[in-house]
Amino acid sequence: MPIYEYECKACGHRLEKLQKVSAAALTDCPSCERAELSRLISAAGFRLAGGGWYETDFKSGQKRNLAGDGGATSAPADTGGKTPA
């Protein structure tokens, strides 16, 4: 379950609430009891850091993310029997 952040527009009180994704947003401020709470948008608390997180870590054999290697898996170009320079 995600943790949502709320802020009261009336008194400025901020709170965090553990809620289901399908749960309705809170509206009543626990501090001033007015219906002025709004859900804040915040950055997720998930980050991949440190060594070891590479595109080839969990791939086997020749399976790789080939988006940036110039199409190495495509068939070689026809050179008309000549050796490329």
C-alpha positions, 0 to 999 in steps of 0.5 A: 500500500502506498503512503499518500501525503496531504496538506490542509489548504486552510491551516497548512497541516501536513500528514501522511496516510497509508491507504489502498490505491483504490481508497478515496482521498481524505478530505477532512483535516484532523487539525482544524476539522475543515474539508480542505485536505488536498493530496500532494504529489511527491517523489517515490521513495525508490531508487536504484543506486550503487554498482551492479545495476546494468542492462545485462545483469539478468540476461543470458547468452546473447540476449542484450538491450541492443537499442544503442549498439548500432543494430549488431544483431541485424544481418551483415551488409552485402559487400558484393564478395569484397572484404570491408575496409 
